[in-house]
Amino acid sequence: MIIGTFAAKTHLSEMLDEIQKGKDYTITKRGKPIARLVPFSEDKKTRREITLELKEIRKRTIGKPFDIREAIEEGRP
């Protein structure tokens, strides 16, 4: 749902109740989006955690990385 800053300030407690139920809000200022309110989740990993996991996967990967340009030149889709 999209809501302006004044309405968000006025209805914050009701919005928080809705957010707990899974709804999310985009807050606008003069018609332009400036923020999102979304339900909190402890399951989500940070970018740093994901980056570290990818680095570990790359260390275990054997061979050179797949090169899309090389595949195209060879005639593979």
mmCIF file of the N, C-alpha and C atoms, coordinates in Angstrom:
data_MODEL
# 
_entry.id   MODEL 
# 
loop_
_atom_site.group_PDB 
_atom_site.id 
_atom_site.type_symbol 
_atom_site.label_atom_id 
_atom_site.label_alt_id 
_atom_site.label_comp_id 
_atom_site.label_asym_id 
_atom_site.label_entity_id 
_atom_site.label_seq_id 
_atom_site.pdbx_PDB_ins_code 
_atom_site.Cartn_x 
_atom_site.Cartn_y 
_atom_site.Cartn_z 
_atom_site.occupancy 
_atom_site.B_iso_or_equiv 
_atom_site.pdbx_formal_charge 
_atom_site.auth_seq_id 
_atom_site.auth_comp_id 
_atom_site.auth_asym_id 
_atom_site.auth_atom_id 
_atom_site.pdbx_PDB_model_num 
ATOM 1   N N  . MET A 1 1  ? 0.844  -1.170  0.000   1.00 0.00 ? 1  MET A N  1 
ATOM 2   C CA . MET A 1 1  ? 0.000  0.000   0.000   1.00 0.00 ? 1  MET A CA 1 
ATOM 3   C C  . MET A 1 1  ? 0.895  1.240   0.000   1.00 0.00 ? 1  MET A C  1 
ATOM 4   N N  . ILE A 1 2  ? 0.481  2.264   -0.693  1.00 0.00 ? 2  ILE A N  1 
ATOM 5   C CA . ILE A 1 2  ? 1.228  3.520   -0.783  1.00 0.00 ? 2  ILE A CA 1 
ATOM 6   C C  . ILE A 1 2  ? 0.537  4.542   0.112   1.00 0.00 ? 2  ILE A C  1 
ATOM 7   N N  . ILE A 1 3  ? 1.355  5.242   0.909   1.00 0.00 ? 3  ILE A N  1 
ATOM 8   C CA . ILE A 1 3  ? 0.806  6.210   1.860   1.00 0.00 ? 3  ILE A CA 1 
ATOM 9   C C  . ILE A 1 3  ? 1.750  7.403   1.971   1.00 0.00 ? 3  ILE A C  1 
ATOM 10  N N  . GLY A 1 4  ? 1.200  8.592   2.122   1.00 0.00 ? 4  GLY A N  1 
ATOM 11  C CA . GLY A 1 4  ? 2.001  9.802   2.272   1.00 0.00 ? 4  GLY A CA 1 
ATOM 12  C C  . GLY A 1 4  ? 2.588  9.920   3.672   1.00 0.00 ? 4  GLY A C  1 
ATOM 13  N N  . THR A 1 5  ? 3.572  10.790  3.833   1.00 0.00 ? 5  THR A N  1 
ATOM 14  C CA . THR A 1 5  ? 4.252  10.931  5.113   1.00 0.00 ? 5  THR A CA 1 
ATOM 15  C C  . THR A 1 5  ? 3.314  11.405  6.221   1.00 0.00 ? 5  THR A C  1 
ATOM 16  N N  . PHE A 1 6  ? 2.448  12.345  5.928   1.00 0.00 ? 6  PHE A N  1 
ATOM 17  C CA . PHE A 1 6  ? 1.537  12.847  6.959   1.00 0.00 ? 6  PHE A CA 1 
ATOM 18  C C  . PHE A 1 6  ? 0.597  11.744  7.434   1.00 0.00 ? 6  PHE A C  1 
ATOM 19  N N  . ALA A 1 7  ? 0.030  11.001  6.484   1.00 0.00 ? 7  ALA A N  1 
ATOM 20  C CA . ALA A 1 7  ? -0.881 9.909   6.850   1.00 0.00 ? 7  ALA A CA 1 
ATOM 21  C C  . ALA A 1 7  ? -0.131 8.814   7.598   1.00 0.00 ? 7  ALA A C  1 
ATOM 22  N N  . ALA A 1 8  ? 1.103  8.545   7.205   1.00 0.00 ? 8  ALA A N  1 
ATOM 23  C CA . ALA A 1 8  ? 1.907  7.531   7.887   1.00 0.00 ? 8  ALA A CA 1 
ATOM 24  C C  . ALA A 1 8  ? 2.150  7.929   9.338   1.00 0.00 ? 8  ALA A C  1 
ATOM 25  N N  . LYS A 1 9  ? 2.474  9.202   9.545   1.00 0.00 ? 9  LYS A N  1 
ATOM 26  C CA . LYS A 1 9  ? 2.700  9.690   10.906  1.00 0.00 ? 9  LYS A CA 1 
ATOM 27  C C  . LYS A 1 9  ? 1.413  9.601   11.725  1.00 0.00 ? 9  LYS A C  1 
ATOM 28  N N  . THR A 1 10 ? 0.321  9.955   11.120  1.00 0.00 ? 10 THR A N  1 
ATOM 29  C CA . THR A 1 10 ? -0.961 9.971   11.814  1.00 0.00 ? 10 THR A CA 1 
ATOM 30  C C  . THR A 1 10 ? -1.455 8.564   12.148  1.00 0.00 ? 10 THR A C  1 
ATOM 31  N N  . HIS A 1 11 ? -1.183 7.600   11.275  1.00 0.00 ? 11 HIS A N  1 
ATOM 32  C CA . HIS A 1 11 ? -1.728 6.248   11.425  1.00 0.00 ? 11 HIS A CA 1 
ATOM 33  C C  . HIS A 1 11 ? -0.666 5.189   11.698  1.00 0.00 ? 11 HIS A C  1 
ATOM 34  N N  . LEU A 1 12 ? 0.453  5.598   12.271  1.00 0.00 ? 12 LEU A N  1 
ATOM 35  C CA . LEU A 1 12 ? 1.570  4.665   12.451  1.00 0.00 ? 12 LEU A CA 1 
ATOM 36  C C  . LEU A 1 12 ? 1.179  3.429   13.257  1.00 0.00 ? 12 LEU A C  1 
ATOM 37  N N  . SER A 1 13 ? 0.482  3.577   14.352  1.00 0.00 ? 13 SER A N  1 
ATOM 38  C CA . SER A 1 13 ? 0.163  2.408   15.177  1.00 0.00 ? 13 SER A CA 1 
ATOM 39  C C  . SER A 1 13 ? -0.719 1.415   14.425  1.00 0.00 ? 13 SER A C  1 
ATOM 40  N N  . GLU A 1 14 ? -1.688 1.917   13.652  1.00 0.00 ? 14 GLU A N  1 
ATOM 41  C CA . GLU A 1 14 ? -2.522 1.008   12.852  1.00 0.00 ? 14 GLU A CA 1 
ATOM 42  C C  . GLU A 1 14 ? -1.697 0.328   11.767  1.00 0.00 ? 14 GLU A C  1 
ATOM 43  N N  . MET A 1 15 ? -0.784 1.094   11.178  1.00 0.00 ? 15 MET A N  1 
ATOM 44  C CA . MET A 1 15 ? 0.074  0.526   10.139  1.00 0.00 ? 15 MET A CA 1 
ATOM 45  C C  . MET A 1 15 ? 0.930  -0.598  10.711  1.00 0.00 ? 15 MET A C  1 
ATOM 46  N N  . LEU A 1 16 ? 1.476  -0.401  11.902  1.00 0.00 ? 16 LEU A N  1 
ATOM 47  C CA . LEU A 1 16 ? 2.309  -1.424  12.517  1.00 0.00 ? 16 LEU A CA 1 
ATOM 48  C C  . LEU A 1 16 ? 1.518  -2.702  12.774  1.00 0.00 ? 16 LEU A C  1 
ATOM 49  N N  . ASP A 1 17 ? 0.264  -2.568  13.167  1.00 0.00 ? 17 ASP A N  1 
ATOM 50  C CA . ASP A 1 17 ? -0.592 -3.748  13.351  1.00 0.00 ? 17 ASP A CA 1 
ATOM 51  C C  . ASP A 1 17 ? -0.750 -4.497  12.035  1.00 0.00 ? 17 ASP A C  1 
ATOM 52  N N  . GLU A 1 18 ? -0.960 -3.764  10.947  1.00 0.00 ? 18 GLU A N  1 
ATOM 53  C CA . GLU A 1 18 ? -1.113 -4.380  9.633   1.00 0.00 ? 18 GLU A CA 1 
ATOM 54  C C  . GLU A 1 18 ? 0.192  -5.015  9.151   1.00 0.00 ? 18 GLU A C  1 
ATOM 55  N N  . ILE A 1 19 ? 1.297  -4.359  9.448   1.00 0.00 ? 19 ILE A N  1 
ATOM 56  C CA . ILE A 1 19 ? 2.605  -4.879  9.044   1.00 0.00 ? 19 ILE A CA 1 
ATOM 57  C C  . ILE A 1 19 ? 2.882  -6.199  9.745   1.00 0.00 ? 19 ILE A C  1 
ATOM 58  N N  . GLN A 1 20 ? 2.496  -6.306  11.021  1.00 0.00 ? 20 GLN A N  1 
ATOM 59  C CA . GLN A 1 20 ? 2.668  -7.569  11.741  1.00 0.00 ? 20 GLN A CA 1 
ATOM 60  C C  . GLN A 1 20 ? 1.892  -8.702  11.077  1.00 0.00 ? 20 GLN A C  1 
ATOM 61  N N  . LYS A 1 21 ? 0.826  -8.371  10.390  1.00 0.00 ? 21 LYS A N  1 
ATOM 62  C CA . LYS A 1 21 ? 0.009  -9.372  9.703   1.00 0.00 ? 21 LYS A CA 1 
ATOM 63  C C  . LYS A 1 21 ? 0.549  -9.693  8.304   1.00 0.00 ? 21 LYS A C  1 
ATOM 64  N N  . GLY A 1 22 ? 1.638  -9.020  7.891   1.00 0.00 ? 22 GLY A N  1 
ATOM 65  C CA . GLY A 1 22 ? 2.261  -9.323  6.613   1.00 0.00 ? 22 GLY A CA 1 
ATOM 66  C C  . GLY A 1 22 ? 2.133  -8.249  5.547   1.00 0.00 ? 22 GLY A C  1 
ATOM 67  N N  . LYS A 1 23 ? 1.407  -7.197  5.821   1.00 0.00 ? 23 LYS A N  1 
ATOM 68  C CA . LYS A 1 23 ? 1.235  -6.126  4.837   1.00 0.00 ? 23 LYS A CA 1 
ATOM 69  C C  . LYS A 1 23 ? 2.490  -5.253  4.802   1.00 0.00 ? 23 LYS A C  1 
ATOM 70  N N  . ASP A 1 24 ? 2.783  -4.639  3.663   1.00 0.00 ? 24 ASP A N  1 
ATOM 71  C CA . ASP A 1 24 ? 3.889  -3.685  3.621   1.00 0.00 ? 24 ASP A CA 1 
ATOM 72  C C  . ASP A 1 24 ? 3.409  -2.356  3.042   1.00 0.00 ? 24 ASP A C  1 
ATOM 73  N N  . TYR A 1 25 ? 4.116  -1.313  3.393   1.00 0.00 ? 25 TYR A N  1 
ATOM 74  C CA . TYR A 1 25 ? 3.756  0.048   3.002   1.00 0.00 ? 25 TYR A CA 1 
ATOM 75  C C  . TYR A 1 25 ? 4.925  0.718   2.315   1.00 0.00 ? 25 TYR A C  1 
ATOM 76  N N  . THR A 1 26 ? 4.609  1.519   1.299   1.00 0.00 ? 26 THR A N  1 
ATOM 77  C CA . THR A 1 26 ? 5.576  2.420   0.683   1.00 0.00 ? 26 THR A CA 1 
ATOM 78  C C  . THR A 1 26 ? 5.168  3.824   1.107   1.00 0.00 ? 26 THR A C  1 
ATOM 79  N N  . ILE A 1 27 ? 6.089  4.533   1.730   1.00 0.00 ? 27 ILE A N  1 
ATOM 80  C CA . ILE A 1 27 ? 5.810  5.898   2.190   1.00 0.00 ? 27 ILE A CA 1 
ATOM 81  C C  . ILE A 1 27 ? 6.342  6.874   1.148   1.00 0.00 ? 27 ILE A C  1 
ATOM 82  N N  . THR A 1 28 ? 5.490  7.834   0.792   1.00 0.00 ? 28 THR A N  1 
ATOM 83  C CA . THR A 1 28 ? 5.880  8.821   -0.214  1.00 0.00 ? 28 THR A CA 1 
ATOM 84  C C  . THR A 1 28 ? 5.951  10.217  0.394   1.00 0.00 ? 28 THR A C  1 
ATOM 85  N N  . LYS A 1 29 ? 6.753  11.037  -0.242  1.00 0.00 ? 29 LYS A N  1 
ATOM 86  C CA . LYS A 1 29 ? 6.847  12.454  0.129   1.00 0.00 ? 29 LYS A CA 1 
ATOM 87  C C  . LYS A 1 29 ? 6.705  13.230  -1.166  1.00 0.00 ? 29 LYS A C  1 
ATOM 88  N N  . ARG A 1 30 ? 5.645  14.010  -1.232  1.00 0.00 ? 30 ARG A N  1 
ATOM 89  C CA . ARG A 1 30 ? 5.317  14.763  -2.450  1.00 0.00 ? 30 ARG A CA 1 
ATOM 90  C C  . ARG A 1 30 ? 5.185  13.835  -3.656  1.00 0.00 ? 30 ARG A C  1 
ATOM 91  N N  . GLY A 1 31 ? 4.606  12.660  -3.408  1.00 0.00 ? 31 GLY A N  1 
ATOM 92  C CA . GLY A 1 31 ? 4.337  11.719  -4.483  1.00 0.00 ? 31 GLY A CA 1 
ATOM 93  C C  . GLY A 1 31 ? 5.481  10.808  -4.879  1.00 0.00 ? 31 GLY A C  1 
ATOM 94  N N  . LYS A 1 32 ? 6.666  10.977  -4.265  1.00 0.00 ? 32 LYS A N  1 
ATOM 95  C CA . LYS A 1 32 ? 7.815  10.153  -4.605  1.00 0.00 ? 32 LYS A CA 1 
ATOM 96  C C  . LYS A 1 32 ? 8.123  9.190   -3.463  1.00 0.00 ? 32 LYS A C  1 
ATOM 97  N N  . PRO A 1 33 ? 8.329  7.917   -3.774  1.00 0.00 ? 33 PRO A N  1 
ATOM 98  C CA . PRO A 1 33 ? 8.645  6.939   -2.727  1.00 0.00 ? 33 PRO A CA 1 
ATOM 99  C C  . PRO A 1 33 ? 9.939  7.296   -2.007  1.00 0.00 ? 33 PRO A C  1 
ATOM 100 N N  . ILE A 1 34 ? 9.907  7.217   -0.676  1.00 0.00 ? 34 ILE A N  1 
ATOM 101 C CA . ILE A 1 34 ? 11.116 7.514   0.112   1.00 0.00 ? 34 ILE A CA 1 
ATOM 102 C C  . ILE A 1 34 ? 11.478 6.390   1.073   1.00 0.00 ? 34 ILE A C  1 
ATOM 103 N N  . ALA A 1 35 ? 10.503 5.515   1.406   1.00 0.00 ? 35 ALA A N  1 
ATOM 104 C CA . ALA A 1 35 ? 10.790 4.451   2.371   1.00 0.00 ? 35 ALA A CA 1 
ATOM 105 C C  . ALA A 1 35 ? 9.785  3.322   2.219   1.00 0.00 ? 35 ALA A C  1 
ATOM 106 N N  . ARG A 1 36 ? 10.182 2.148   2.740   1.00 0.00 ? 36 ARG A N  1 
ATOM 107 C CA . ARG A 1 36 ? 9.267  1.006   2.795   1.00 0.00 ? 36 ARG A CA 1 
ATOM 108 C C  . ARG A 1 36 ? 9.227  0.479   4.213   1.00 0.00 ? 36 ARG A C  1 
ATOM 109 N N  . LEU A 1 37 ? 8.040  0.145   4.667   1.00 0.00 ? 37 LEU A N  1 
ATOM 110 C CA . LEU A 1 37 ? 7.864  -0.529  5.948   1.00 0.00 ? 37 LEU A CA 1 
ATOM 111 C C  . LEU A 1 37 ? 7.415  -1.945  5.631   1.00 0.00 ? 37 LEU A C  1 
ATOM 112 N N  . VAL A 1 38 ? 8.200  -2.917  6.056   1.00 0.00 ? 38 VAL A N  1 
ATOM 113 C CA . VAL A 1 38 ? 7.907  -4.320  5.771   1.00 0.00 ? 38 VAL A CA 1 
ATOM 114 C C  . VAL A 1 38 ? 8.008  -5.115  7.066   1.00 0.00 ? 38 VAL A C  1 
ATOM 115 N N  . PRO A 1 39 ? 7.364  -6.280  7.121   1.00 0.00 ? 39 PRO A N  1 
ATOM 116 C CA . PRO A 1 39 ? 7.451  -7.103  8.325   1.00 0.00 ? 39 PRO A CA 1 
ATOM 117 C C  . PRO A 1 39 ? 8.893  -7.502  8.612   1.00 0.00 ? 39 PRO A C  1 
ATOM 118 N N  . PHE A 1 40 ? 9.236  -7.543  9.884   1.00 0.00 ? 40 PHE A N  1 
ATOM 119 C CA . PHE A 1 40 ? 10.568 -7.945  10.312  1.00 0.00 ? 40 PHE A CA 1 
ATOM 120 C C  . PHE A 1 40 ? 10.716 -9.450  10.184  1.00 0.00 ? 40 PHE A C  1 
ATOM 121 N N  . SER A 1 41 ? 11.878 -9.893  9.737   1.00 0.00 ? 41 SER A N  1 
ATOM 122 C CA . SER A 1 41 ? 12.156 -11.312 9.634   1.00 0.00 ? 41 SER A CA 1 
ATOM 123 C C  . SER A 1 41 ? 13.601 -11.562 10.044  1.00 0.00 ? 41 SER A C  1 
ATOM 124 N N  . GLU A 1 42 ? 13.792 -12.450 11.002  1.00 0.00 ? 42 GLU A N  1 
ATOM 125 C CA . GLU A 1 42 ? 15.149 -12.784 11.434  1.00 0.00 ? 42 GLU A CA 1 
ATOM 126 C C  . GLU A 1 42 ? 15.813 -13.781 10.498  1.00 0.00 ? 42 GLU A C  1 
ATOM 127 N N  . ASP A 1 43 ? 15.035 -14.367 9.591   1.00 0.00 ? 43 ASP A N  1 
ATOM 128 C CA . ASP A 1 43 ? 15.554 -15.381 8.688   1.00 0.00 ? 43 ASP A CA 1 
ATOM 129 C C  . ASP A 1 43 ? 16.460 -14.804 7.608   1.00 0.00 ? 43 ASP A C  1 
ATOM 130 N N  . LYS A 1 44 ? 16.253 -13.565 7.254   1.00 0.00 ? 44 LYS A N  1 
ATOM 131 C CA . LYS A 1 44 ? 16.990 -12.982 6.138   1.00 0.00 ? 44 LYS A CA 1 
ATOM 132 C C  . LYS A 1 44 ? 18.460 -12.792 6.495   1.00 0.00 ? 44 LYS A C  1 
ATOM 133 N N  . LYS A 1 45 ? 19.294 -13.152 5.544   1.00 0.00 ? 45 LYS A N  1 
ATOM 134 C CA . LYS A 1 45 ? 20.726 -12.990 5.728   1.00 0.00 ? 45 LYS A CA 1 
ATOM 135 C C  . LYS A 1 45 ? 21.139 -11.613 5.235   1.00 0.00 ? 45 LYS A C  1 
ATOM 136 N N  . THR A 1 46 ? 22.190 -11.099 5.831   1.00 0.00 ? 46 THR A N  1 
ATOM 137 C CA . THR A 1 46 ? 22.716 -9.813  5.383   1.00 0.00 ? 46 THR A CA 1 
ATOM 138 C C  . THR A 1 46 ? 23.519 -10.024 4.102   1.00 0.00 ? 46 THR A C  1 
ATOM 139 N N  . ARG A 1 47 ? 23.741 -8.949  3.394   1.00 0.00 ? 47 ARG A N  1 
ATOM 140 C CA . ARG A 1 47 ? 24.540 -9.033  2.171   1.00 0.00 ? 47 ARG A CA 1 
ATOM 141 C C  . ARG A 1 47 ? 25.924 -9.591  2.474   1.00 0.00 ? 47 ARG A C  1 
ATOM 142 N N  . ARG A 1 48 ? 26.468 -9.192  3.614   1.00 0.00 ? 48 ARG A N  1 
ATOM 143 C CA . ARG A 1 48 ? 27.808 -9.661  3.984   1.00 0.00 ? 48 ARG A CA 1 
ATOM 144 C C  . ARG A 1 48 ? 27.809 -11.180 4.180   1.00 0.00 ? 48 ARG A C  1 
ATOM 145 N N  . GLU A 1 49 ? 26.792 -11.708 4.845   1.00 0.00 ? 49 GLU A N  1 
ATOM 146 C CA . GLU A 1 49 ? 26.708 -13.153 5.054   1.00 0.00 ? 49 GLU A CA 1 
ATOM 147 C C  . GLU A 1 49 ? 26.594 -13.890 3.727   1.00 0.00 ? 49 GLU A C  1 
ATOM 148 N N  . ILE A 1 50 ? 25.783 -13.378 2.837   1.00 0.00 ? 50 ILE A N  1 
ATOM 149 C CA . ILE A 1 50 ? 25.612 -14.008 1.529   1.00 0.00 ? 50 ILE A CA 1 
ATOM 150 C C  . ILE A 1 50 ? 26.911 -13.960 0.738   1.00 0.00 ? 50 ILE A C  1 
ATOM 151 N N  . THR A 1 51 ? 27.593 -12.820 0.784   1.00 0.00 ? 51 THR A N  1 
ATOM 152 C CA . THR A 1 51 ? 28.865 -12.674 0.069   1.00 0.00 ? 51 THR A CA 1 
ATOM 153 C C  . THR A 1 51 ? 29.892 -13.669 0.588   1.00 0.00 ? 51 THR A C  1 
ATOM 154 N N  . LEU A 1 52 ? 29.968 -13.824 1.898   1.00 0.00 ? 52 LEU A N  1 
ATOM 155 C CA . LEU A 1 52 ? 30.922 -14.777 2.477   1.00 0.00 ? 52 LEU A CA 1 
ATOM 156 C C  . LEU A 1 52 ? 30.584 -16.211 2.066   1.00 0.00 ? 52 LEU A C  1 
ATOM 157 N N  . GLU A 1 53 ? 29.304 -16.556 2.032   1.00 0.00 ? 53 GLU A N  1 
ATOM 158 C CA . GLU A 1 53 ? 28.899 -17.895 1.595   1.00 0.00 ? 53 GLU A CA 1 
ATOM 159 C C  . GLU A 1 53 ? 29.276 -18.128 0.135   1.00 0.00 ? 53 GLU A C  1 
ATOM 160 N N  . LEU A 1 54 ? 29.066 -17.134 -0.719  1.00 0.00 ? 54 LEU A N  1 
ATOM 161 C CA . LEU A 1 54 ? 29.431 -17.274 -2.130  1.00 0.00 ? 54 LEU A CA 1 
ATOM 162 C C  . LEU A 1 54 ? 30.937 -17.445 -2.307  1.00 0.00 ? 54 LEU A C  1 
ATOM 163 N N  . LYS A 1 55 ? 31.717 -16.723 -1.511  1.00 0.00 ? 55 LYS A N  1 
ATOM 164 C CA . LYS A 1 55 ? 33.176 -16.866 -1.583  1.00 0.00 ? 55 LYS A CA 1 
ATOM 165 C C  . LYS A 1 55 ? 33.594 -18.279 -1.213  1.00 0.00 ? 55 LYS A C  1 
ATOM 166 N N  . GLU A 1 56 ? 32.946 -18.854 -0.195  1.00 0.00 ? 56 GLU A N  1 
ATOM 167 C CA . GLU A 1 56 ? 33.249 -20.227 0.205   1.00 0.00 ? 56 GLU A CA 1 
ATOM 168 C C  . GLU A 1 56 ? 32.883 -21.214 -0.899  1.00 0.00 ? 56 GLU A C  1 
ATOM 169 N N  . ILE A 1 57 ? 31.757 -20.996 -1.553  1.00 0.00 ? 57 ILE A N  1 
ATOM 170 C CA . ILE A 1 57 ? 31.339 -21.863 -2.657  1.00 0.00 ? 57 ILE A CA 1 
ATOM 171 C C  . ILE A 1 57 ? 32.340 -21.777 -3.797  1.00 0.00 ? 57 ILE A C  1 
ATOM 172 N N  . ARG A 1 58 ? 32.800 -20.568 -4.113  1.00 0.00 ? 58 ARG A N  1 
ATOM 173 C CA . ARG A 1 58 ? 33.774 -20.387 -5.201  1.00 0.00 ? 58 ARG A CA 1 
ATOM 174 C C  . ARG A 1 58 ? 35.078 -21.121 -4.909  1.00 0.00 ? 58 ARG A C  1 
ATOM 175 N N  . LYS A 1 59 ? 35.476 -21.162 -3.630  1.00 0.00 ? 59 LYS A N  1 
ATOM 176 C CA . LYS A 1 59 ? 36.706 -21.870 -3.268  1.00 0.00 ? 59 LYS A CA 1 
ATOM 177 C C  . LYS A 1 59 ? 36.581 -23.362 -3.546  1.00 0.00 ? 59 LYS A C  1 
ATOM 178 N N  . ARG A 1 60 ? 35.372 -23.905 -3.382  1.00 0.00 ? 60 ARG A N  1 
ATOM 179 C CA . ARG A 1 60 ? 35.144 -25.342 -3.577  1.00 0.00 ? 60 ARG A CA 1 
ATOM 180 C C  . ARG A 1 60 ? 34.880 -25.709 -5.035  1.00 0.00 ? 60 ARG A C  1 
ATOM 181 N N  . THR A 1 61 ? 34.656 -24.721 -5.890  1.00 0.00 ? 61 THR A N  1 
ATOM 182 C CA . THR A 1 61 ? 34.319 -24.985 -7.284  1.00 0.00 ? 61 THR A CA 1 
ATOM 183 C C  . THR A 1 61 ? 35.584 -25.298 -8.077  1.00 0.00 ? 61 THR A C  1 
ATOM 184 N N  . ILE A 1 62 ? 35.510 -26.386 -8.836  1.00 0.00 ? 62 ILE A N  1 
ATOM 185 C CA . ILE A 1 62 ? 36.659 -26.807 -9.642  1.00 0.00 ? 62 ILE A CA 1 
ATOM 186 C C  . ILE A 1 62 ? 36.452 -26.320 -11.072 1.00 0.00 ? 62 ILE A C  1 
ATOM 187 N N  . GLY A 1 63 ? 37.524 -25.895 -11.702 1.00 0.00 ? 63 GLY A N  1 
ATOM 188 C CA . GLY A 1 63 ? 37.444 -25.444 -13.087 1.00 0.00 ? 63 GLY A CA 1 
ATOM 189 C C  . GLY A 1 63 ? 37.254 -23.945 -13.173 1.00 0.00 ? 63 GLY A C  1 
ATOM 190 N N  . LYS A 1 64 ? 37.260 -23.483 -14.422 1.00 0.00 ? 64 LYS A N  1 
ATOM 191 C CA . LYS A 1 64 ? 37.104 -22.044 -14.598 1.00 0.00 ? 64 LYS A CA 1 
ATOM 192 C C  . LYS A 1 64 ? 35.622 -21.670 -14.630 1.00 0.00 ? 64 LYS A C  1 
ATOM 193 N N  . PRO A 1 65 ? 35.298 -20.444 -14.284 1.00 0.00 ? 65 PRO A N  1 
ATOM 194 C CA . PRO A 1 65 ? 33.902 -20.011 -14.297 1.00 0.00 ? 65 PRO A CA 1 
ATOM 195 C C  . PRO A 1 65 ? 33.317 -20.066 -15.711 1.00 0.00 ? 65 PRO A C  1 
ATOM 196 N N  . PHE A 1 66 ? 32.023 -20.279 -15.803 1.00 0.00 ? 66 PHE A N  1 
ATOM 197 C CA . PHE A 1 66 ? 31.317 -20.326 -17.076 1.00 0.00 ? 66 PHE A CA 1 
ATOM 198 C C  . PHE A 1 66 ? 31.341 -18.944 -17.726 1.00 0.00 ? 66 PHE A C  1 
ATOM 199 N N  . ASP A 1 67 ? 31.731 -18.902 -18.988 1.00 0.00 ? 67 ASP A N  1 
ATOM 200 C CA . ASP A 1 67 ? 31.788 -17.644 -19.730 1.00 0.00 ? 67 ASP A CA 1 
ATOM 201 C C  . ASP A 1 67 ? 30.679 -17.638 -20.773 1.00 0.00 ? 67 ASP A C  1 
ATOM 202 N N  . ILE A 1 68 ? 29.669 -16.816 -20.583 1.00 0.00 ? 68 ILE A N  1 
ATOM 203 C CA . ILE A 1 68 ? 28.516 -16.783 -21.471 1.00 0.00 ? 68 ILE A CA 1 
ATOM 204 C C  . ILE A 1 68 ? 28.917 -16.378 -22.889 1.00 0.00 ? 68 ILE A C  1 
ATOM 205 N N  . ARG A 1 69 ? 29.842 -15.446 -23.024 1.00 0.00 ? 69 ARG A N  1 
ATOM 206 C CA . ARG A 1 69 ? 30.280 -15.020 -24.363 1.00 0.00 ? 69 ARG A CA 1 
ATOM 207 C C  . ARG A 1 69 ? 30.950 -16.172 -25.116 1.00 0.00 ? 69 ARG A C  1 
ATOM 208 N N  . GLU A 1 70 ? 31.751 -16.923 -24.403 1.00 0.00 ? 70 GLU A N  1 
ATOM 209 C CA . GLU A 1 70 ? 32.426 -18.065 -25.017 1.00 0.00 ? 70 GLU A CA 1 
ATOM 210 C C  . GLU A 1 70 ? 31.394 -19.104 -25.492 1.00 0.00 ? 70 GLU A C  1 
ATOM 211 N N  . ALA A 1 71 ? 30.381 -19.338 -24.689 1.00 0.00 ? 71 ALA A N  1 
ATOM 212 C CA . ALA A 1 71 ? 29.328 -20.291 -25.057 1.00 0.00 ? 71 ALA A CA 1 
ATOM 213 C C  . ALA A 1 71 ? 28.570 -19.822 -26.293 1.00 0.00 ? 71 ALA A C  1 
ATOM 214 N N  . ILE A 1 72 ? 28.295 -18.541 -26.375 1.00 0.00 ? 72 ILE A N  1 
ATOM 215 C CA . ILE A 1 72 ? 27.581 -17.989 -27.525 1.00 0.00 ? 72 ILE A CA 1 
ATOM 216 C C  . ILE A 1 72 ? 28.422 -18.144 -28.791 1.00 0.00 ? 72 ILE A C  1 
ATOM 217 N N  . GLU A 1 73 ? 29.706 -17.863 -28.676 1.00 0.00 ? 73 GLU A N  1 
ATOM 218 C CA . GLU A 1 73 ? 30.601 -17.994 -29.840 1.00 0.00 ? 73 GLU A CA 1 
ATOM 219 C C  . GLU A 1 73 ? 30.702 -19.438 -30.314 1.00 0.00 ? 73 GLU A C  1 
ATOM 220 N N  . GLU A 1 74 ? 30.572 -20.387 -29.376 1.00 0.00 ? 74 GLU A N  1 
ATOM 221 C CA . GLU A 1 74 ? 30.614 -21.795 -29.739 1.00 0.00 ? 74 GLU A CA 1 
ATOM 222 C C  . GLU A 1 74 ? 29.298 -22.261 -30.344 1.00 0.00 ? 74 GLU A C  1 
ATOM 223 N N  . GLY A 1 75 ? 28.294 -21.413 -30.281 1.00 0.00 ? 75 GLY A N  1 
ATOM 224 C CA . GLY A 1 75 ? 26.990 -21.772 -30.860 1.00 0.00 ? 75 GLY A CA 1 
ATOM 225 C C  . GLY A 1 75 ? 26.024 -22.404 -29.880 1.00 0.00 ? 75 GLY A C  1 
ATOM 226 N N  . ARG A 1 76 ? 26.372 -22.390 -28.603 1.00 0.00 ? 76 ARG A N  1 
ATOM 227 C CA . ARG A 1 76 ? 25.446 -22.918 -27.601 1.00 0.00 ? 76 ARG A CA 1 
ATOM 228 C C  . ARG A 1 76 ? 24.511 -21.800 -27.148 1.00 0.00 ? 76 ARG A C  1 
ATOM 229 N N  . PRO A 1 77 ? 23.234 -22.160 -26.931 1.00 0.00 ? 77 PRO A N  1 
ATOM 230 C CA . PRO A 1 77 ? 22.284 -21.135 -26.458 1.00 0.00 ? 77 PRO A CA 1 
ATOM 231 C C  . PRO A 1 77 ? 22.526 -20.760 -25.012 1.00 0.00 ? 77 PRO A C  1 
# 
